[in-house]
């Protein structure tokens, strides 16, 4: 929770400064979007399974 608060404060501090990337960003291709979506789903599945396993160990 403390880390979240620190990131929120930093976000609010730098919001008005207009920090921009050094180089123009390249558009994301469809294949790259699908790969990132698959990685996100894998992260949720792994962490969800870990939470279920941990809660089963507590019971």
N, CA, C, O and CB atoms as a CASP TS submission, in Angstrom:
PFRMAT TS
TARGET T0000
AUTHOR 0000-0000-0000
METHOD Language model
MODEL 1
PARENT N/A
ATOM      1  N   UNK     1       0.825  -1.190   0.000  1.00  0.00           N
ATOM      2  CA  UNK     1       0.000   0.000   0.000  1.00  0.00           C
ATOM      3  C   UNK     1       0.870   1.255   0.000  1.00  0.00           C
ATOM      4  O   UNK     1       0.528   2.269  -0.608  1.00  0.00           O
ATOM      5  CB  UNK     1      -0.939  -0.002   1.206  1.00  0.00           C
ATOM      6  N   UNK     2       1.991   1.160   0.691  1.00  0.00           N
ATOM      7  CA  UNK     2       2.901   2.309   0.727  1.00  0.00           C
ATOM      8  C   UNK     2       3.478   2.558  -0.666  1.00  0.00           C
ATOM      9  O   UNK     2       3.583   3.705  -1.102  1.00  0.00           O
ATOM     10  CB  UNK     2       4.045   2.077   1.756  1.00  0.00           C
ATOM     11  N   UNK     3       3.853   1.483  -1.363  1.00  0.00           N
ATOM     12  CA  UNK     3       4.404   1.638  -2.717  1.00  0.00           C
ATOM     13  C   UNK     3       3.366   2.252  -3.640  1.00  0.00           C
ATOM     14  O   UNK     3       3.700   3.096  -4.472  1.00  0.00           O
ATOM     15  CB  UNK     3       4.876   0.280  -3.278  1.00  0.00           C
ATOM     16  N   UNK     4       2.115   1.841  -3.505  1.00  0.00           N
ATOM     17  CA  UNK     4       1.046   2.427  -4.315  1.00  0.00           C
ATOM     18  C   UNK     4       0.874   3.909  -4.038  1.00  0.00           C
ATOM     19  O   UNK     4       0.651   4.699  -4.956  1.00  0.00           O
ATOM     20  CB  UNK     4      -0.263   1.705  -4.061  1.00  0.00           C
ATOM     21  N   UNK     5       0.978   4.286  -2.770  1.00  0.00           N
ATOM     22  CA  UNK     5       0.861   5.696  -2.408  1.00  0.00           C
ATOM     23  C   UNK     5       2.026   6.503  -2.983  1.00  0.00           C
ATOM     24  O   UNK     5       1.834   7.623  -3.454  1.00  0.00           O
ATOM     25  CB  UNK     5       0.808   5.854  -0.880  1.00  0.00           C
ATOM     26  N   UNK     6       3.234   5.933  -2.943  1.00  0.00           N
ATOM     27  CA  UNK     6       4.403   6.632  -3.495  1.00  0.00           C
ATOM     28  C   UNK     6       4.240   6.831  -4.993  1.00  0.00           C
ATOM     29  O   UNK     6       4.496   7.921  -5.506  1.00  0.00           O
ATOM     30  CB  UNK     6       5.702   5.849  -3.201  1.00  0.00           C
ATOM     31  N   UNK     7       3.813   5.781  -5.705  1.00  0.00           N
ATOM     32  CA  UNK     7       3.609   5.919  -7.146  1.00  0.00           C
ATOM     33  C   UNK     7       2.511   6.923  -7.470  1.00  0.00           C
ATOM     34  O   UNK     7       2.617   7.670  -8.442  1.00  0.00           O
ATOM     35  CB  UNK     7       3.270   4.569  -7.760  1.00  0.00           C
ATOM     36  N   UNK     8       1.453   6.943  -6.656  1.00  0.00           N
ATOM     37  CA  UNK     8       0.384   7.910  -6.877  1.00  0.00           C
ATOM     38  C   UNK     8       0.895   9.335  -6.678  1.00  0.00           C
ATOM     39  O   UNK     8       0.559  10.230  -7.454  1.00  0.00           O
ATOM     40  CB  UNK     8      -0.796   7.631  -5.935  1.00  0.00           C
ATOM     41  N   UNK     9       1.709   9.549  -5.636  1.00  0.00           N
ATOM     42  CA  UNK     9       2.270  10.887  -5.401  1.00  0.00           C
ATOM     43  C   UNK     9       3.177  11.306  -6.557  1.00  0.00           C
ATOM     44  O   UNK     9       3.101  12.439  -7.031  1.00  0.00           O
ATOM     45  CB  UNK     9       3.055  10.919  -4.073  1.00  0.00           C
ATOM     46  N   UNK    10       4.041  10.383  -7.012  1.00  0.00           N
ATOM     47  CA  UNK    10       4.926  10.717  -8.127  1.00  0.00           C
ATOM     48  C   UNK    10       4.129  11.017  -9.387  1.00  0.00           C
ATOM     49  O   UNK    10       4.486  11.911 -10.154  1.00  0.00           O
ATOM     50  CB  UNK    10       5.909   9.577  -8.389  1.00  0.00           C
ATOM     51  N   UNK    11       3.065  10.281  -9.599  1.00  0.00           N
ATOM     52  CA  UNK    11       2.220  10.528 -10.761  1.00  0.00           C
ATOM     53  C   UNK    11       1.585  11.910 -10.692  1.00  0.00           C
ATOM     54  O   UNK    11       1.527  12.619 -11.696  1.00  0.00           O
ATOM     55  CB  UNK    11       1.138   9.457 -10.870  1.00  0.00           C
ATOM     56  N   UNK    12       1.111  12.295  -9.512  1.00  0.00           N
ATOM     57  CA  UNK    12       0.493  13.602  -9.359  1.00  0.00           C
ATOM     58  C   UNK    12       1.520  14.728  -9.497  1.00  0.00           C
ATOM     59  O   UNK    12       1.214  15.791 -10.037  1.00  0.00           O
ATOM     60  CB  UNK    12      -0.206  13.693  -8.011  1.00  0.00           C
ATOM     61  N   UNK    13       2.739  14.486  -9.007  1.00  0.00           N
ATOM     62  CA  UNK    13       3.778  15.512  -9.091  1.00  0.00           C
ATOM     63  C   UNK    13       4.196  15.752 -10.538  1.00  0.00           C
ATOM     64  O   UNK    13       4.373  16.898 -10.951  1.00  0.00           O
ATOM     65  CB  UNK    13       4.995  15.109  -8.253  1.00  0.00           C
ATOM     66  N   UNK    14       4.356  14.671 -11.313  1.00  0.00           N
ATOM     67  CA  UNK    14       4.847  14.816 -12.688  1.00  0.00           C
ATOM     68  C   UNK    14       3.734  15.016 -13.700  1.00  0.00           C
ATOM     69  O   UNK    14       4.013  15.133 -14.893  1.00  0.00           O
ATOM     70  CB  UNK    14       5.654  13.608 -13.072  1.00  0.00           C
ATOM     71  N   UNK    15       2.487  15.058 -13.267  1.00  0.00           N
ATOM     72  CA  UNK    15       1.373  15.180 -14.192  1.00  0.00           C
ATOM     73  C   UNK    15       1.431  16.491 -14.988  1.00  0.00           C
ATOM     74  O   UNK    15       1.172  16.482 -16.191  1.00  0.00           O
ATOM     75  CB  UNK    15       0.058  15.089 -13.431  1.00  0.00           C
ATOM     76  N   UNK    16       1.757  17.586 -14.362  1.00  0.00           N
ATOM     77  CA  UNK    16       1.757  18.873 -15.038  1.00  0.00           C
ATOM     78  C   UNK    16       3.041  19.199 -15.778  1.00  0.00           C
ATOM     79  O   UNK    16       3.089  20.180 -16.520  1.00  0.00           O
ATOM     80  CB  UNK    16       1.490  19.934 -14.059  1.00  0.00           C
ATOM     81  N   UNK    17       4.083  18.398 -15.593  1.00  0.00           N
ATOM     82  CA  UNK    17       5.372  18.733 -16.194  1.00  0.00           C
ATOM     83  C   UNK    17       5.444  18.381 -17.671  1.00  0.00           C
ATOM     84  O   UNK    17       6.343  18.849 -18.368  1.00  0.00           O
ATOM     85  CB  UNK    17       6.476  18.030 -15.460  1.00  0.00           C
ATOM     86  N   UNK    18       4.522  17.573 -18.159  1.00  0.00           N
ATOM     87  CA  UNK    18       4.526  17.221 -19.574  1.00  0.00           C
ATOM     88  C   UNK    18       5.708  16.357 -19.967  1.00  0.00           C
ATOM     89  O   UNK    18       6.320  16.593 -21.009  1.00  0.00           O
ATOM     90  CB  UNK    18       4.521  18.462 -20.406  1.00  0.00           C
ATOM     91  N   UNK    19       6.042  15.369 -19.165  1.00  0.00           N
ATOM     92  CA  UNK    19       7.140  14.468 -19.488  1.00  0.00           C
ATOM     93  C   UNK    19       6.761  13.666 -20.727  1.00  0.00           C
ATOM     94  O   UNK    19       5.712  13.021 -20.766  1.00  0.00           O
ATOM     95  CB  UNK    19       7.468  13.525 -18.288  1.00  0.00           C
ATOM     96  N   UNK    20       7.623  13.713 -21.736  1.00  0.00           N
ATOM     97  CA  UNK    20       7.345  13.037 -22.999  1.00  0.00           C
ATOM     98  C   UNK    20       8.505  12.118 -23.340  1.00  0.00           C
ATOM     99  O   UNK    20       9.638  12.368 -22.929  1.00  0.00           O
ATOM    100  CB  UNK    20       7.102  14.060 -24.139  1.00  0.00           C
ATOM    101  N   UNK    21       8.227  11.047 -24.095  1.00  0.00           N
ATOM    102  CA  UNK    21       9.317  10.159 -24.500  1.00  0.00           C
ATOM    103  C   UNK    21      10.304  10.877 -25.411  1.00  0.00           C
ATOM    104  O   UNK    21       9.943  11.814 -26.123  1.00  0.00           O
ATOM    105  CB  UNK    21       8.762   8.920 -25.203  1.00  0.00           C
ATOM    106  N   UNK    22      11.533  10.431 -25.380  1.00  0.00           N
ATOM    107  CA  UNK    22      12.585  11.057 -26.176  1.00  0.00           C
ATOM    108  C   UNK    22      12.330  10.883 -27.680  1.00  0.00           C
ATOM    109  O   UNK    22      12.514  11.814 -28.464  1.00  0.00           O
ATOM    110  CB  UNK    22      13.951  10.466 -25.802  1.00  0.00           C
ATOM    111  N   UNK    23      11.903   9.679 -28.062  1.00  0.00           N
ATOM    112  CA  UNK    23      11.631   9.389 -29.472  1.00  0.00           C
ATOM    113  C   UNK    23      10.158   9.076 -29.636  1.00  0.00           C
ATOM    114  O   UNK    23       9.492   8.667 -28.685  1.00  0.00           O
ATOM    115  CB  UNK    23      12.501   8.211 -29.984  1.00  0.00           C
ATOM    116  N   UNK    24       9.649   9.268 -30.844  1.00  0.00           N
ATOM    117  CA  UNK    24       8.249   8.958 -31.113  1.00  0.00           C
ATOM    118  C   UNK    24       8.023   7.455 -30.978  1.00  0.00           C
ATOM    119  O   UNK    24       8.827   6.651 -31.448  1.00  0.00           O
ATOM    120  CB  UNK    24       7.835   9.449 -32.526  1.00  0.00           C
ATOM    121  N   UNK    25       6.920   7.089 -30.329  1.00  0.00           N
ATOM    122  CA  UNK    25       6.622   5.685 -30.113  1.00  0.00           C
ATOM    123  C   UNK    25       6.095   5.050 -31.399  1.00  0.00           C
ATOM    124  O   UNK    25       5.371   5.680 -32.170  1.00  0.00           O
ATOM    125  CB  UNK    25       5.604   5.520 -28.974  1.00  0.00           C
ATOM    126  N   UNK    26       6.477   3.788 -31.611  1.00  0.00           N
ATOM    127  CA  UNK    26       6.004   3.061 -32.787  1.00  0.00           C
ATOM    128  C   UNK    26       4.644   2.449 -32.462  1.00  0.00           C
ATOM    129  O   UNK    26       4.403   2.036 -31.328  1.00  0.00           O
ATOM    130  CB  UNK    26       7.029   1.958 -33.224  1.00  0.00           C
ATOM    131  N   UNK    27       3.755   2.389 -33.454  1.00  0.00           N
ATOM    132  CA  UNK    27       2.452   1.750 -33.200  1.00  0.00           C
ATOM    133  C   UNK    27       2.618   0.257 -32.909  1.00  0.00           C
ATOM    134  O   UNK    27       3.529  -0.391 -33.424  1.00  0.00           O
ATOM    135  CB  UNK    27       1.510   1.949 -34.409  1.00  0.00           C
ATOM    136  N   UNK    28       1.734  -0.268 -32.086  1.00  0.00           N
ATOM    137  CA  UNK    28       1.788  -1.682 -31.718  1.00  0.00           C
ATOM    138  C   UNK    28       1.067  -2.494 -32.798  1.00  0.00           C
ATOM    139  O   UNK    28      -0.042  -2.149 -33.206  1.00  0.00           O
ATOM    140  CB  UNK    28       1.145  -1.924 -30.306  1.00  0.00           C
ATOM    141  N   UNK    29       1.701  -3.566 -33.252  1.00  0.00           N
ATOM    142  CA  UNK    29       1.100  -4.432 -34.261  1.00  0.00           C
ATOM    143  C   UNK    29       0.102  -5.373 -33.599  1.00  0.00           C
ATOM    144  O   UNK    29       0.133  -5.569 -32.384  1.00  0.00           O
ATOM    145  CB  UNK    29       2.186  -5.234 -35.018  1.00  0.00           C
ATOM    146  N   UNK    30      -0.777  -5.951 -34.401  1.00  0.00           N
ATOM    147  CA  UNK    30      -1.817  -6.841 -33.885  1.00  0.00           C
ATOM    148  C   UNK    30      -1.215  -8.043 -33.180  1.00  0.00           C
ATOM    149  O   UNK    30      -1.694  -8.434 -32.116  1.00  0.00           O
ATOM    150  CB  UNK    30      -2.729  -7.305 -35.013  1.00  0.00           C
ATOM    151  N   UNK    31      -0.168  -8.642 -33.755  1.00  0.00           N
ATOM    152  CA  UNK    31       0.465  -9.799 -33.133  1.00  0.00           C
ATOM    153  C   UNK    31       1.026  -9.443 -31.768  1.00  0.00           C
ATOM    154  O   UNK    31       0.900 -10.221 -30.822  1.00  0.00           O
ATOM    155  CB  UNK    31       1.571 -10.349 -34.026  1.00  0.00           C
ATOM    156  N   UNK    32       1.647  -8.267 -31.655  1.00  0.00           N
ATOM    157  CA  UNK    32       2.202  -7.838 -30.370  1.00  0.00           C
ATOM    158  C   UNK    32       1.095  -7.647 -29.333  1.00  0.00           C
ATOM    159  O   UNK    32       1.283  -7.973 -28.161  1.00  0.00           O
ATOM    160  CB  UNK    32       3.000  -6.534 -30.538  1.00  0.00           C
ATOM    161  N   UNK    33      -0.052  -7.123 -29.755  1.00  0.00           N
ATOM    162  CA  UNK    33      -1.178  -6.957 -28.829  1.00  0.00           C
ATOM    163  C   UNK    33      -1.671  -8.305 -28.326  1.00  0.00           C
ATOM    164  O   UNK    33      -1.976  -8.462 -27.144  1.00  0.00           O
ATOM    165  CB  UNK    33      -2.327  -6.199 -29.507  1.00  0.00           C
ATOM    166  N   UNK    34      -1.747  -9.273 -29.229  1.00  0.00           N
ATOM    167  CA  UNK    34      -2.199 -10.606 -28.831  1.00  0.00           C
ATOM    168  C   UNK    34      -1.208 -11.252 -27.862  1.00  0.00           C
ATOM    169  O   UNK    34      -1.619 -11.907 -26.904  1.00  0.00           O
ATOM    170  CB  UNK    34      -2.388 -11.500 -30.070  1.00  0.00           C
ATOM    171  N   UNK    35       0.082 -11.073 -28.102  1.00  0.00           N
ATOM    172  CA  UNK    35       1.091 -11.629 -27.205  1.00  0.00           C
ATOM    173  C   UNK    35       0.994 -10.988 -25.825  1.00  0.00           C
ATOM    174  O   UNK    35       1.068 -11.683 -24.812  1.00  0.00           O
ATOM    175  CB  UNK    35       2.499 -11.430 -27.788  1.00  0.00           C
ATOM    176  N   UNK    36       0.829  -9.676 -25.778  1.00  0.00           N
ATOM    177  CA  UNK    36       0.707  -9.000 -24.482  1.00  0.00           C
ATOM    178  C   UNK    36      -0.575  -9.404 -23.761  1.00  0.00           C
ATOM    179  O   UNK    36      -0.577  -9.557 -22.540  1.00  0.00           O
ATOM    180  CB  UNK    36       0.742  -7.480 -24.669  1.00  0.00           C
ATOM    181  N   UNK    37      -1.669  -9.577 -24.511  1.00  0.00           N
ATOM    182  CA  UNK    37      -2.920 -10.024 -23.896  1.00  0.00           C
ATOM    183  C   UNK    37      -2.754 -11.433 -23.328  1.00  0.00           C
ATOM    184  O   UNK    37      -3.240 -11.720 -22.233  1.00  0.00           O
ATOM    185  CB  UNK    37      -4.078  -9.991 -24.923  1.00  0.00           C
ATOM    186  N   UNK    38      -2.074 -12.309 -24.061  1.00  0.00           N
ATOM    187  CA  UNK    38      -1.819 -13.656 -23.567  1.00  0.00           C
ATOM    188  C   UNK    38      -0.959 -13.646 -22.316  1.00  0.00           C
ATOM    189  O   UNK    38      -1.203 -14.415 -21.387  1.00  0.00           O
ATOM    190  CB  UNK    38      -1.154 -14.489 -24.639  1.00  0.00           C
ATOM    191  N   UNK    39       0.048 -12.776 -22.287  1.00  0.00           N
ATOM    192  CA  UNK    39       0.904 -12.674 -21.101  1.00  0.00           C
ATOM    193  C   UNK    39       0.108 -12.167 -19.906  1.00  0.00           C
ATOM    194  O   UNK    39       0.297 -12.646 -18.788  1.00  0.00           O
ATOM    195  CB  UNK    39       2.101 -11.745 -21.374  1.00  0.00           C
ATOM    196  N   UNK    40      -0.775 -11.207 -20.127  1.00  0.00           N
ATOM    197  CA  UNK    40      -1.603 -10.685 -19.040  1.00  0.00           C
ATOM    198  C   UNK    40      -2.532 -11.769 -18.502  1.00  0.00           C
ATOM    199  O   UNK    40      -2.692 -11.907 -17.290  1.00  0.00           O
ATOM    200  CB  UNK    40      -2.422  -9.474 -19.518  1.00  0.00           C
ATOM    201  N   UNK    41      -3.144 -12.541 -19.405  1.00  0.00           N
ATOM    202  CA  UNK    41      -4.008 -13.637 -18.968  1.00  0.00           C
ATOM    203  C   UNK    41      -3.219 -14.688 -18.197  1.00  0.00           C
ATOM    204  O   UNK    41      -3.712 -15.238 -17.213  1.00  0.00           O
ATOM    205  CB  UNK    41      -4.701 -14.280 -20.170  1.00  0.00           C
ATOM    206  N   UNK    42      -1.988 -14.971 -18.643  1.00  0.00           N
ATOM    207  CA  UNK    42      -1.152 -15.942 -17.940  1.00  0.00           C
ATOM    208  C   UNK    42      -0.812 -15.448 -16.532  1.00  0.00           C
ATOM    209  O   UNK    42      -0.818 -16.230 -15.581  1.00  0.00           O
ATOM    210  CB  UNK    42       0.140 -16.215 -18.736  1.00  0.00           C
ATOM    211  N   UNK    43      -0.523 -14.173 -16.399  1.00  0.00           N
ATOM    212  CA  UNK    43      -0.214 -13.606 -15.074  1.00  0.00           C
ATOM    213  C   UNK    43      -1.420 -13.734 -14.151  1.00  0.00           C
ATOM    214  O   UNK    43      -1.279 -14.131 -12.995  1.00  0.00           O
ATOM    215  CB  UNK    43       0.211 -12.118 -15.196  1.00  0.00           C
ATOM    216  N   UNK    44      -2.613 -13.396 -14.661  1.00  0.00           N
ATOM    217  CA  UNK    44      -3.809 -13.517 -13.836  1.00  0.00           C
ATOM    218  C   UNK    44      -4.074 -14.973 -13.460  1.00  0.00           C
ATOM    219  O   UNK    44      -4.449 -15.255 -12.322  1.00  0.00           O
ATOM    220  CB  UNK    44      -5.019 -12.934 -14.567  1.00  0.00           C
ATOM    221  N   UNK    45      -3.884 -15.895 -14.394  1.00  0.00           N
ATOM    222  CA  UNK    45      -4.119 -17.307 -14.114  1.00  0.00           C
ATOM    223  C   UNK    45      -3.134 -17.823 -13.069  1.00  0.00           C
ATOM    224  O   UNK    45      -3.535 -18.513 -12.131  1.00  0.00           O
ATOM    225  CB  UNK    45      -4.009 -18.133 -15.401  1.00  0.00           C
ATOM    226  N   UNK    46      -1.864 -17.500 -13.220  1.00  0.00           N
ATOM    227  CA  UNK    46      -0.850 -17.981 -12.277  1.00  0.00           C
ATOM    228  C   UNK    46      -1.102 -17.413 -10.878  1.00  0.00           C
ATOM    229  O   UNK    46      -1.056 -18.148  -9.892  1.00  0.00           O
ATOM    230  CB  UNK    46       0.567 -17.596 -12.762  1.00  0.00           C
ATOM    231  N   UNK    47      -1.367 -16.115 -10.793  1.00  0.00           N
ATOM    232  CA  UNK    47      -1.595 -15.514  -9.486  1.00  0.00           C
ATOM    233  C   UNK    47      -2.924 -15.972  -8.881  1.00  0.00           C
ATOM    234  O   UNK    47      -3.025 -16.170  -7.671  1.00  0.00           O
ATOM    235  CB  UNK    47      -1.566 -13.993  -9.596  1.00  0.00           C
ATOM    236  N   UNK    48      -3.935 -16.138  -9.725  1.00  0.00           N
ATOM    237  CA  UNK    48      -5.213 -16.644  -9.231  1.00  0.00           C
ATOM    238  C   UNK    48      -5.072 -18.047  -8.673  1.00  0.00           C
ATOM    239  O   UNK    48      -5.609 -18.355  -7.609  1.00  0.00           O
ATOM    240  CB  UNK    48      -6.256 -16.628 -10.338  1.00  0.00           C
ATOM    241  N   UNK    49      -4.348 -18.901  -9.389  1.00  0.00           N
ATOM    242  CA  UNK    49      -4.108 -20.258  -8.902  1.00  0.00           C
ATOM    243  C   UNK    49      -3.310 -20.224  -7.594  1.00  0.00           C
ATOM    244  O   UNK    49      -3.585 -20.998  -6.678  1.00  0.00           O
ATOM    245  CB  UNK    49      -3.360 -21.090  -9.968  1.00  0.00           C
ATOM    246  N   UNK    50      -2.339 -19.343  -7.512  1.00  0.00           N
ATOM    247  CA  UNK    50      -1.558 -19.214  -6.277  1.00  0.00           C
ATOM    248  C   UNK    50      -2.419 -18.779  -5.099  1.00  0.00           C
ATOM    249  O   UNK    50      -2.245 -19.268  -3.983  1.00  0.00           O
ATOM    250  CB  UNK    50      -0.424 -18.222  -6.474  1.00  0.00           C
ATOM    251  N   UNK    51      -3.345 -17.862  -5.346  1.00  0.00           N
ATOM    252  CA  UNK    51      -4.243 -17.420  -4.271  1.00  0.00           C
ATOM    253  C   UNK    51      -5.167 -18.555  -3.838  1.00  0.00           C
ATOM    254  O   UNK    51      -5.404 -18.742  -2.645  1.00  0.00           O
ATOM    255  CB  UNK    51      -5.076 -16.202  -4.726  1.00  0.00           C
ATOM    256  N   UNK    52      -5.689 -19.312  -4.804  1.00  0.00           N
ATOM    257  CA  UNK    52      -6.542 -20.445  -4.454  1.00  0.00           C
ATOM    258  C   UNK    52      -5.769 -21.503  -3.675  1.00  0.00           C
ATOM    259  O   UNK    52      -6.279 -22.056  -2.701  1.00  0.00           O
ATOM    260  CB  UNK    52      -7.146 -21.062  -5.713  1.00  0.00           C
ATOM    261  N   UNK    53      -4.553 -21.781  -4.098  1.00  0.00           N
ATOM    262  CA  UNK    53      -3.722 -22.765  -3.411  1.00  0.00           C
ATOM    263  C   UNK    53      -3.419 -22.315  -1.981  1.00  0.00           C
ATOM    264  O   UNK    53      -3.511 -23.102  -1.039  1.00  0.00           O
ATOM    265  CB  UNK    53      -2.414 -22.995  -4.187  1.00  0.00           C
ATOM    266  N   UNK    54      -3.055 -21.027  -1.830  1.00  0.00           N
ATOM    267  CA  UNK    54      -2.719 -20.514  -0.506  1.00  0.00           C
ATOM    268  C   UNK    54      -3.944 -20.524   0.414  1.00  0.00           C
ATOM    269  O   UNK    54      -3.832 -20.862   1.592  1.00  0.00           O
ATOM    270  CB  UNK    54      -2.148 -19.091  -0.616  1.00  0.00           C
ATOM    271  N   UNK    55      -5.101 -20.157  -0.118  1.00  0.00           N
ATOM    272  CA  UNK    55      -6.295 -20.160   0.729  1.00  0.00           C
ATOM    273  C   UNK    55      -6.688 -21.580   1.093  1.00  0.00           C
ATOM    274  O   UNK    55      -7.214 -21.814   2.181  1.00  0.00           O
ATOM    275  CB  UNK    55      -7.460 -19.454   0.026  1.00  0.00           C
ATOM    276  N   UNK    56      -6.441 -22.547   0.188  1.00  0.00           N
ATOM    277  CA  UNK    56      -6.732 -23.946   0.525  1.00  0.00           C
ATOM    278  C   UNK    56      -5.780 -24.448   1.612  1.00  0.00           C
ATOM    279  O   UNK    56      -6.169 -25.269   2.442  1.00  0.00           O
ATOM    280  CB  UNK    56      -6.624 -24.841  -0.733  1.00  0.00           C
ATOM    281  N   UNK    57      -4.543 -23.962   1.613  1.00  0.00           N
ATOM    282  CA  UNK    57      -3.581 -24.368   2.649  1.00  0.00           C
ATOM    283  C   UNK    57      -3.977 -23.821   4.021  1.00  0.00           C
ATOM    284  O   UNK    57      -3.674 -24.430   5.047  1.00  0.00           O
ATOM    285  CB  UNK    57      -2.167 -23.887   2.282  1.00  0.00           C
ATOM    286  N   UNK    58      -4.641 -22.690   4.035  1.00  0.00           N
ATOM    287  CA  UNK    58      -5.057 -22.081   5.307  1.00  0.00           C
ATOM    288  C   UNK    58      -6.263 -22.786   5.908  1.00  0.00           C
ATOM    289  O   UNK    58      -6.441 -22.786   7.126  1.00  0.00           O
ATOM    290  CB  UNK    58      -5.376 -20.607   5.105  1.00  0.00           C
ATOM    291  N   UNK    59      -7.076 -23.373   5.078  1.00  0.00           N
ATOM    292  CA  UNK    59      -8.327 -24.011   5.559  1.00  0.00           C
ATOM    293  C   UNK    59      -8.081 -25.385   6.079  1.00  0.00           C
ATOM    294  O   UNK    59      -9.016 -26.055   6.518  1.00  0.00           O
ATOM    295  CB  UNK    59      -9.362 -24.078   4.458  1.00  0.00           C
TER
END
